[in-house]
Amino acid sequence: MNYTLSDFDFDLPEKLIAQSPANPRDHARLLVYDRETGKITDDHFYNIGNYLPDHTNLVVNNSKVEKCRLLFDEGKKEIFVTSARNNRMVEALVRPGKKFKAGKTVKLAEGVTATVTHVADDGLRTIELSCDLDDPRLEPFKHTPFPPYIDQDESLSGEYQTVYAKDLGSKAAPTAGLHFTDPLLKKLDDQGIAKIEVTLHVGLGTFAPVKTEDISEHKMHSEWFQLEEEQCKTLNKAEHITAVGTTSVRVLETASDEQRHFEPRSMDTDIFITPGYDFKAVDALITNFHLPKSTLLMLVSAFMGFDEMKKVYKHAIENEYRFYSFGDAMLIL
């Protein structure tokens, strides 16, 4: 069946959009869906070990979120750094666009300016800063890049990182991993469930809206990932793999061949997973509840089945699960 963008739309009450995480974070609710039986179980994340197969391997994304949102003039001017060519030249989204025209130098703060050297067709600016990105003068203006549906609250900055975050480079958190705590990971390890860390730096492309009704025409932005030799050795011996989050899925499915054999990789991936995709590497998935019409929802639909996704999301809304980045979790077995 050829699905359209409208097929992935649904109404979500605004009150179900989580503005802050569960506290402790592993006390988020957990919806467990068994693909074999179609059974839905409601529980809490700290009990996830009761549902995971004892021989599974948890694959997590250890990318760390950068404070790449620069807010000046009490938030009236914004430079959202999407990538850095060097310590002064950056690609960025800006607000308001009319202030950042090609060739213009904009005063951001005392002794800090930004010169726009190029404006791309999609509005992305190439900007040369008058000081280095790590200059202390910029520190007060750096903010965590919370998604637009979450209020900018810097006190939650630490909550927007996984407990195993290491490699700085993401523009958004790999949110399925936010539910884990160190004690829970220790408990799972004692149960025999190994944790394998991969790195994929989450870019804005993961969250870019799909604008074409024919979803096959959507072009995914590429994101850099790394899979090292030691990780490949463990994965190649794994009987069962549970991906923590859609970013881990994208790494595994890009790096695996048809025989589920992994080779070390350090590369970009623009894999776009939609219903009909034949999964090669992933046996189970831990994920959050995603935005309507998003590529993340399409990936989940591909993994669990489109009709099943509709049924599960209806159950989640009726039972007031919390949605999006700080929301509750789902385990698909």
C-alpha positions as CSV (number, residue, x, y, z in Angstrom):
1,M,0.0,0.0,0.0
2,N,1.2,3.5,-0.8
3,Y,0.7,5.7,2.2
4,T,0.3,9.5,2.0
5,L,1.3,12.2,4.5
6,S,-2.3,12.5,5.6
7,D,-2.3,8.9,6.7
8,F,0.1,9.8,9.5
9,D,-1.9,12.6,10.9
10,F,-3.8,12.5,14.2
11,D,-5.3,14.9,16.8
12,L,-3.4,15.2,20.0
13,P,-4.8,17.2,23.0
14,E,-2.3,19.9,23.9
15,K,-2.3,18.8,27.6
16,L,-0.6,15.5,26.5
17,I,2.5,17.3,25.3
18,A,5.0,16.9,28.1
19,Q,6.8,20.1,29.2
20,S,9.1,18.3,31.7
21,P,10.3,14.7,32.2
22,A,9.1,12.3,34.8
23,N,11.0,12.5,38.1
24,P,12.8,10.2,38.5
25,R,13.2,9.8,34.8
26,D,12.6,6.0,34.9
27,H,9.2,6.6,36.4
28,A,7.8,7.5,33.0
29,R,5.0,5.3,31.9
30,L,5.7,2.4,29.6
31,L,3.4,1.0,26.9
32,V,4.4,-2.5,25.8
33,Y,3.1,-3.8,22.5
34,D,3.6,-7.4,21.5
35,R,3.6,-7.7,17.7
36,E,2.9,-11.4,17.8
37,T,-0.2,-11.3,20.0
38,G,-1.3,-7.7,19.5
39,K,-1.5,-7.3,23.3
40,I,-1.0,-3.9,24.9
41,T,0.3,-3.7,28.5
42,D,0.5,-0.5,30.6
43,D,3.3,-0.2,33.0
44,H,6.2,2.0,34.1
45,F,9.7,2.3,32.5
46,Y,11.5,1.0,35.6
47,N,9.9,-2.4,35.0
48,I,11.2,-2.6,31.4
49,G,13.4,-5.5,32.4
50,N,10.3,-7.6,33.0
51,Y,9.6,-7.5,29.2
52,L,13.0,-7.4,27.5
53,P,14.3,-10.8,26.5
54,D,17.2,-11.8,28.8
55,H,19.5,-12.4,25.8
56,T,18.9,-9.1,24.1
57,N,21.4,-6.3,23.5
58,L,20.4,-2.7,24.1
59,V,21.8,-0.5,21.4
60,V,21.9,3.2,22.6
61,N,22.9,6.4,20.9
62,N,25.5,8.2,23.1
63,S,25.5,11.5,21.3
64,K,25.5,14.6,23.5
65,V,23.3,17.6,22.8
66,E,25.2,20.9,22.1
67,K,24.0,24.2,23.4
68,C,23.7,25.4,19.8
69,R,20.9,27.9,20.2
70,L,22.2,31.4,20.6
71,L,19.7,34.0,21.9
72,F,20.5,37.7,22.0
73,D,18.7,40.9,22.9
74,E,16.3,39.1,25.3
75,G,15.5,36.5,22.7
76,K,14.7,38.9,19.9
77,K,17.6,37.7,17.8
78,E,18.4,34.0,17.4
79,I,21.2,32.1,15.7
80,F,20.6,28.4,15.7
81,V,23.9,26.8,14.7
82,T,23.3,23.7,12.5
83,S,26.9,23.1,11.7
84,A,30.3,24.8,12.1
85,R,32.8,25.0,9.3
86,N,35.4,26.2,11.8
87,N,35.3,28.0,15.1
88,R,33.9,31.2,13.6
89,M,32.2,30.3,10.3
90,V,28.9,28.5,10.9
91,E,25.7,27.4,9.1
92,A,22.7,28.6,11.0
93,L,19.0,29.2,11.1
94,V,18.2,32.8,12.2
95,R,15.4,34.8,13.5
96,P,14.2,37.3,12.4
97,G,15.3,36.6,8.9
98,K,15.0,40.3,7.7
99,K,17.8,41.3,10.1
100,F,20.2,38.8,8.7
101,K,20.4,39.7,5.0
102,A,23.4,38.7,2.8
103,G,26.4,41.0,3.3
104,K,25.0,42.5,6.5
105,T,26.8,42.6,9.8
106,V,24.5,42.3,12.8
107,K,25.5,43.4,16.4
108,L,24.6,40.6,18.8
109,A,26.1,41.7,22.0
110,E,28.9,44.0,23.3
111,G,31.9,43.2,21.1
112,V,30.1,40.4,19.3
113,T,28.9,40.6,15.7
114,A,27.7,38.3,13.0
115,T,28.4,38.9,9.3
116,V,26.1,37.1,6.8
117,T,28.2,35.8,3.9
118,H,25.5,33.7,2.1
119,V,21.8,33.0,2.2
120,A,20.7,29.6,0.8
121,D,17.4,29.1,-1.0
122,D,16.0,27.3,2.1
123,G,17.0,30.3,4.3
124,L,20.0,28.7,5.9
125,R,22.7,31.4,6.5
126,T,26.4,31.1,6.3
127,I,27.6,33.4,9.1
128,E,31.0,34.6,10.2
129,L,31.2,35.4,13.9
130,S,33.5,38.1,15.3
131,C,34.7,35.8,18.0
132,D,35.2,32.0,18.4
133,L,32.3,29.8,19.3
134,D,34.0,28.9,22.5
135,D,34.7,32.5,23.5
136,P,33.5,33.2,27.1
137,R,31.6,36.2,25.8
138,L,29.1,33.8,24.1
139,E,28.5,31.6,27.0
140,P,25.6,33.6,28.5
141,F,23.8,33.4,25.2
142,K,24.0,29.7,24.6
143,H,20.9,27.7,25.2
144,T,19.8,24.1,25.0
145,P,17.9,23.5,21.7
146,F,14.6,22.3,23.1
147,P,12.0,21.5,20.4
148,P,9.5,24.3,19.7
149,Y,6.7,22.5,21.6
150,I,8.8,22.6,24.8
151,D,9.1,25.9,26.7
152,Q,12.7,27.2,26.8
153,D,13.6,26.3,30.4
154,E,17.4,26.1,30.9
155,S,16.9,24.5,34.3
156,L,15.9,21.3,32.4
157,S,19.1,21.3,30.4
158,G,20.6,18.3,32.2
159,E,17.3,16.4,31.8
160,Y,17.7,16.8,28.0
161,Q,20.8,14.5,28.1
162,T,20.9,10.8,28.4
163,V,22.9,9.5,31.4
164,Y,25.3,7.9,29.0
165,A,25.8,10.9,26.7
166,K,29.4,11.3,25.7
167,D,30.1,12.6,22.2
168,L,29.1,16.2,21.7
169,G,27.4,16.9,18.4
170,S,23.6,16.5,18.5
171,K,21.1,19.3,17.8
172,A,18.4,17.4,19.6
173,A,18.4,14.6,22.2
174,P,18.0,10.9,21.3
175,T,14.9,11.0,23.5
176,A,14.0,7.3,23.9
177,G,17.2,7.0,26.0
178,L,16.1,9.8,28.4
179,H,14.2,7.3,30.5
180,F,17.2,5.3,31.6
181,T,18.9,5.9,35.0
182,D,22.3,4.5,36.1
183,P,20.6,2.1,38.6
184,L,18.2,0.8,36.0
185,L,21.0,0.2,33.5
186,K,22.9,-1.7,36.3
187,K,19.8,-3.8,37.0
188,L,19.5,-4.7,33.4
189,D,23.2,-5.5,33.2
190,D,22.8,-7.8,36.2
191,Q,19.9,-9.4,34.3
192,G,22.4,-10.2,31.4
193,I,21.2,-7.4,29.1
194,A,24.3,-5.8,27.6
195,K,24.4,-2.1,26.5
196,I,26.1,-1.3,23.2
197,E,26.9,2.4,22.5
198,V,26.8,3.8,19.0
199,T,27.0,7.5,18.0
200,L,24.7,9.3,15.6
201,H,24.7,13.1,15.9
202,V,21.0,14.1,15.6
203,G,20.5,16.9,13.1
204,L,17.4,19.0,12.5
205,G,16.7,16.9,9.4
206,T,15.3,14.1,11.7
207,F,12.6,16.6,12.8
208,A,12.1,18.5,9.5
209,P,8.5,18.4,8.5
210,V,7.5,16.3,5.6
211,K,5.9,18.7,3.1
212,T,5.0,16.3,0.2
213,E,1.7,14.4,0.3
214,D,3.6,11.6,-1.5
215,I,6.0,10.6,1.3
216,S,8.3,8.9,-1.2
217,E,9.2,12.3,-2.5
218,H,10.5,13.4,0.9
219,K,14.3,13.8,1.1
220,M,15.9,13.0,4.5
221,H,18.8,15.1,5.6
222,S,21.9,13.1,6.3
223,E,23.3,12.6,9.8
224,W,26.8,11.4,10.7
225,F,27.2,8.2,12.7
226,Q,30.0,5.9,13.9
227,L,30.1,2.2,14.6
228,E,33.4,0.9,15.9
229,E,35.0,-2.5,15.6
230,E,34.4,-3.6,19.1
231,Q,30.7,-2.8,18.8
232,C,30.5,-4.7,15.6
233,K,32.0,-7.8,17.2
234,T,29.3,-7.8,19.9
235,L,26.5,-7.1,17.4
236,N,27.7,-9.9,15.1
237,K,27.3,-12.4,18.0
238,A,24.0,-11.0,19.2
239,E,21.0,-13.3,19.1
240,H,18.6,-10.4,19.7
241,I,18.9,-6.6,19.3
242,T,16.7,-3.9,21.0
243,A,17.3,-0.5,19.5
244,V,16.8,2.4,21.9
245,G,15.3,5.1,19.8
246,T,14.9,5.7,16.1
247,T,18.4,7.1,15.7
248,S,19.8,3.7,16.9
249,V,17.6,2.0,14.3
250,R,18.9,4.2,11.6
251,V,22.5,3.3,12.5
252,L,21.8,-0.4,12.7
253,E,19.8,-0.6,9.5
254,T,22.4,1.4,7.6
255,A,25.4,-0.5,8.9
256,S,23.9,-4.1,8.5
257,D,23.9,-6.3,5.4
258,E,21.1,-8.7,4.6
259,Q,22.7,-11.4,6.8
260,R,22.8,-9.0,9.8
261,H,26.5,-8.7,9.6
262,F,28.1,-5.4,10.8
263,E,31.3,-3.7,9.7
264,P,32.8,-0.6,11.3
265,R,31.5,2.6,9.7
266,S,32.1,6.3,10.1
267,M,29.8,8.0,7.6
268,D,26.5,9.9,6.9
269,T,23.2,8.2,6.6
270,D,20.0,9.5,5.0
271,I,18.0,6.3,5.3
272,F,14.3,7.0,5.3
273,I,12.3,4.1,6.8
274,T,8.6,3.9,5.9
275,P,5.9,1.1,5.9
276,G,7.0,-1.7,3.7
277,Y,10.6,-1.6,4.8
278,D,12.2,-5.0,5.5
279,F,14.1,-4.7,8.8
280,K,17.5,-6.5,8.8
281,A,19.0,-5.7,12.2
282,V,16.4,-4.7,14.8
283,D,14.3,-7.2,16.8
284,A,12.7,-4.8,19.3
285,L,12.4,-1.1,19.7
286,I,12.1,1.4,22.6
287,T,10.8,4.7,21.5
288,N,8.7,7.7,22.5
289,F,5.4,8.9,21.2
290,H,6.0,11.0,18.1
291,L,4.6,14.0,16.2
292,P,1.9,13.6,13.6
293,K,3.2,13.4,10.0
294,S,6.8,12.9,11.2
295,T,9.4,10.7,9.7
296,L,9.8,9.2,13.2
297,L,6.2,8.1,13.3
298,M,6.6,6.6,9.8
299,L,9.6,4.5,11.0
300,V,7.6,3.3,14.0
301,S,4.7,2.4,11.7
302,A,7.1,0.4,9.5
303,F,8.3,-1.5,12.5
304,M,5.0,-2.3,14.2
305,G,2.6,-2.1,11.3
306,F,0.5,0.9,10.2
307,D,-2.8,-0.4,11.5
308,E,-1.2,-1.5,14.8
309,M,0.4,2.0,15.2
310,K,-3.0,3.6,14.8
311,K,-4.5,1.2,17.4
312,V,-1.6,1.8,19.9
313,Y,-1.6,5.6,19.5
314,K,-5.4,5.6,20.0
315,H,-4.9,3.7,23.3
316,A,-2.1,6.0,24.3
317,I,-4.2,9.1,23.8
318,E,-7.3,7.7,25.5
319,N,-5.1,6.6,28.5
320,E,-3.4,10.0,28.6
321,Y,0.2,9.0,28.0
322,R,2.6,12.0,27.7
323,F,3.9,12.7,24.2
324,Y,7.1,13.9,22.5
325,S,10.6,14.5,23.8
326,F,9.9,14.5,27.6
327,G,7.0,12.1,27.3
328,D,6.4,8.5,28.1
329,A,7.9,5.4,26.4
330,M,6.8,2.5,24.3
331,L,8.5,-0.9,23.9
332,I,7.6,-2.8,20.7
333,L,8.4,-6.5,21.0
